[in-house]
Every structure is written in structure tokens, then in C-alpha cells.
Amino acid sequence: MDTYRRLVLLFIAGQRTELENLRASYELNVDEYNLLLEEIDWRELSILPEDDRRIEEI
């Protein structure tokens, strides 16, 4: 499971990078960006070990 988790987290990191690139090039509006970011966040939470799962408001 550790290998799977590590690979998925690498994939998620790539998604975050690409999402930031799309935002920086104005290919996404704020609502689209936030929706996609939320989906990535939930995917990341679902793959993390239970002890590492937490949601923090900033």
C-alpha cells in the first residue's frame, strides 16, 4: 500500500502543479480553480493514512 500511496501522492502533486499553471495563464476562472482544487484536496485526504487526515481552515 505504501508504494501505491506514494505514486498517487506524486500524481496529485502533478495535478496541483498543472492546476496552478492553468490559473497563472488565466485559463481557469476562480470558481473553476476552486472546484478543481477541492476535488484534488479530497482525493489527497482519501489516500493519506488515517492518522494524517485532517482539515484545517485558514
FIRO-119247 format. One record per residue (C-alpha): residue number from 1; residue in one letter; x, y, z. Coordinates in steps of 0.2 Angstrom, whole numbers, plus 5000, padded with zeros to 4 digits. Example, Ala and Ser with C-alpha at 12.3 -4.5 7.8 and 13.67 -1.06 7.14 Angstrom:
BEGIN
site num->1; residuo->a; c1->5062; c2->4978; c3->5039
site num->2; residuo->s; c1->5068; c2->4995; c3->5036
END
This chain:
BEGIN
site num->1; residuo->m; c1->5000; c2->5000; c3->5000
site num->2; residuo->d; c1->5014; c2->5012; c3->5003
site num->3; residuo->t; c1->5020; c2->5011; c3->4985
site num->4; residuo->y; c1->5003; c2->5014; c3->4979
site num->5; residuo->r; c1->5000; c2->5029; c3->4991
site num->6; residuo->r; c1->5017; c2->5036; c3->4986
site num->7; residuo->l; c1->5013; c2->5035; c3->4967
site num->8; residuo->v; c1->4995; c2->5043; c3->4970
site num->9; residuo->l; c1->5003; c2->5057; c3->4980
site num->10; residuo->l; c1->5015; c2->5060; c3->4966
site num->11; residuo->f; c1->5001; c2->5061; c3->4954
site num->12; residuo->i; c1->4991; c2->5073; c3->4965
site num->13; residuo->a; c1->5006; c2->5084; c3->4966
site num->14; residuo->g; c1->5007; c2->5084; c3->4947
site num->15; residuo->q; c1->4989; c2->5089; c3->4946
site num->16; residuo->r; c1->4992; c2->5103; c3->4958
site num->17; residuo->t; c1->5006; c2->5110; c3->4948
site num->18; residuo->e; c1->4996; c2->5109; c3->4932
site num->19; residuo->l; c1->4981; c2->5117; c3->4941
site num->20; residuo->e; c1->4992; c2->5132; c3->4946
site num->21; residuo->n; c1->4999; c2->5133; c3->4928
site num->22; residuo->l; c1->4981; c2->5134; c3->4922
site num->23; residuo->r; c1->4977; c2->5148; c3->4934
site num->24; residuo->a; c1->4993; c2->5158; c3->4931
site num->25; residuo->s; c1->4989; c2->5158; c3->4912
site num->26; residuo->y; c1->4971; c2->5163; c3->4916
site num->27; residuo->e; c1->4964; c2->5148; c3->4908
site num->28; residuo->l; c1->4953; c2->5145; c3->4923
site num->29; residuo->n; c1->4942; c2->5157; c3->4932
site num->30; residuo->v; c1->4941; c2->5157; c3->4951
site num->31; residuo->d; c1->4926; c2->5146; c3->4953
site num->32; residuo->e; c1->4934; c2->5133; c3->4941
site num->33; residuo->y; c1->4950; c2->5134; c3->4950
site num->34; residuo->n; c1->4942; c2->5132; c3->4967
site num->35; residuo->l; c1->4931; c2->5117; c3->4962
site num->36; residuo->l; c1->4946; c2->5108; c3->4955
site num->37; residuo->l; c1->4957; c2->5112; c3->4970
site num->38; residuo->e; c1->4943; c2->5105; c3->4981
site num->39; residuo->e; c1->4942; c2->5089; c3->4971
site num->40; residuo->i; c1->4961; c2->5087; c3->4972
site num->41; residuo->d; c1->4961; c2->5090; c3->4991
site num->42; residuo->w; c1->4948; c2->5077; c3->4994
site num->43; residuo->r; c1->4957; c2->5064; c3->4983
site num->44; residuo->e; c1->4973; c2->5068; c3->4994
site num->45; residuo->l; c1->4964; c2->5066; c3->5010
site num->46; residuo->s; c1->4956; c2->5049; c3->5004
site num->47; residuo->i; c1->4974; c2->5042; c3->5001
site num->48; residuo->l; c1->4983; c2->5048; c3->5016
site num->49; residuo->p; c1->4984; c2->5037; c3->5031
site num->50; residuo->e; c1->4970; c2->5039; c3->5044
site num->51; residuo->d; c1->4982; c2->5047; c3->5057
site num->52; residuo->d; c1->4987; c2->5061; c3->5044
site num->53; residuo->r; c1->4970; c2->5065; c3->5039
site num->54; residuo->r; c1->4964; c2->5082; c3->5045
site num->55; residuo->i; c1->4955; c2->5098; c3->5038
site num->56; residuo->e; c1->4961; c2->5115; c3->5043
site num->57; residuo->e; c1->4953; c2->5131; c3->5040
site num->58; residuo->i; c1->4964; c2->5145; c3->5036
END
